[in-house]
Amino acid sequence: MILAFADDSSVTVFDDVAQANRYCEGADVENGVWTFTDERGYFFKPIFTEPKERKVLFGLASISSDPFTLILTGQRNTQLLEDVLAGRISVDNGPTKIQTNDQLKDVLRLG
């Protein structure tokens, strides 16, 4: 399970990194909009697997949404999980069956 904490005090739950790639834009990941952890509070570090592709069409620039993988760092901080438990961070509707704070609380492992 991957928890993606956005900078707007919300969290989206993903089953795997493929779901995270479909949902989280590479540019936002690179700019730190998302913080990724597992259900125990261990941080994931995003690693981009392909170089960015910049295109200009009719004077408008676009940047491809780069695929990334997530590597566990071994660093743990349970504060984000505690904020979910306290209701300070809300669960966004994402691609998994976990859609509410109560559902997420059932799977968090702080111990």
N, C-alpha and C positions, 0 to 999 in steps of 0.2 A: 504494500500500500504506500502511495506517495501522497503527502499533503502539500499543497501549493498555497502558501500564504501570500496574498496580494498586499500591496501597500495601502489598500483601502480598508483594512481591518476585516478581511474576509478570507475564507479558506475554501479551496476546491479539492476534492478527493479524487485520486486516480488509481486505477488498478495496476497500471504499469507505465513505463516511460513512453510507450507509443501513444497512449491517451494523452499524456502531458504534452507531447509534441503537437498533437492535433489541436489542442486547446490553447496552449501558451505560445504566443508569437516569439520567435527567436530574438528579435530586437528588444522586446520587453524583458526576456530572460537575461540577455546580455547587459541591460541597463539596470538590473537589480529590482525590477518591479515585483518579481516572484522570489520567495524564499522557500526552498524545498526541504521537507523533513520526512522521516518515517513516523509510524504511530508511537514510537518511543521517544521521539524528540531528537534523534540523530540527524544531523544535517547532510543533505546531498549537495555536491558541487556539480553544477552543469558544465559539461565539456562539449564543445561544438565539434561535430564530426566532419563537417565540410566547410570550406571557406565561403564567405558571403558573396553573393552575386548581385552586383549593382547594375541596374538597367536604366536607360533614359529613353522615354518614348514621348514624342511631341512636347519636349521640354520638361516633362515630369519625371522625377527620379523615383525609382522603387528599389527596395532591398528585399531580397528573397528571405523567406522565413526559414532560417537555418535549422537543420535537424540537430538535436543535442542528445546526449546521454547523461545519466546522473550517476555519480560515484559517491558512495558513503564516505564521509570524511573522518569518522571516529569522534567528532566533536558533538557534544550533546548539550542542549539547553531546553529545559522543559517549560520555560516561560510561555511560549506560544501555545503549548497544549493546555497549560493552566488557564490561559486567557480564554480558550475555547470552553473549558469546563465552567468558568465563571460567567460566560455569556458575553465577554468583551469582544470576541471574534465570532462572526456568524458564518455558517456554512452556505456557500453558493450552490445552486443547482448545477451539478456537473454530470459527467457521463456514467457515474456509478449509482448504485442503489442508496448510497449514503447522501441524503439530501437535507438533513436537519442536524442541529447541535446534539439532540438526544441520541440520534443514530450514531453520530461520531463518538460521543462520550462512551458508548458501549464498547468501542474497539480501541480506545486509547490505552496505552500501557505506560504509566508513569513510574512504576516500581522498578 
